[in-house]
Amino acid sequence: MSNLDNPQLGSVANVFGQSGRPTSVTGTTAETVLASIVIPAGKLLPHGRLSIWATSTSTNNANVKTVKVKVNGTVLGAAAAIASTATQTYHADMVNGGNTQQNYGQIVTNAGTSTSQAGAAMALDTTQPLTVQITGQLATSTDNITLNAYSVEIMNV
């Protein structure tokens, strides 16, 4: 679903990608792209917000598993050391400042208990296309991470 070309919806949420089709990584310890969504140039305006929601399941053991959300290769947030919990939920945001090259990003994770990663300044030019990636990485190749669902949207005011 997308509202990209509807001028009446230009100042509300626009969904750029969503899926409920599971995608998994297992059998490797390399960082693996589980989802990749391209947002056309200029869609995230000054003061706009890029919002990513995702849910995953993983092997329920003490081995380390990591899920990251990246924008144009820059890590927006990482849920590192997911261990001893089977279900995780993520919410990551990137907010433009007064112009399109000053951004701030943060991720919040609920993986059994709520955790929040400190936000950080970013310097992505949102007048250019943005590629959002959700990745998974295993410390032990016999484990797995399954991205069960995600949604990527932009809210401009």
Secondary structure, DSSP 8 states (H G I E B T S, - for coil): ---TT-GGGTTS-EEEEEE-S-EEEES--S-EEEEEEEE-TT-S-TT-EEEEEEEEEE--SSS-EEEEEEETTEEEEEEEEE-S-SEEEEEEEEEE-SSTT-EEEEEEEESSSEEE---EEE---TTS-EEEEEEEEESSTTSEEEEEEEEEEEE--
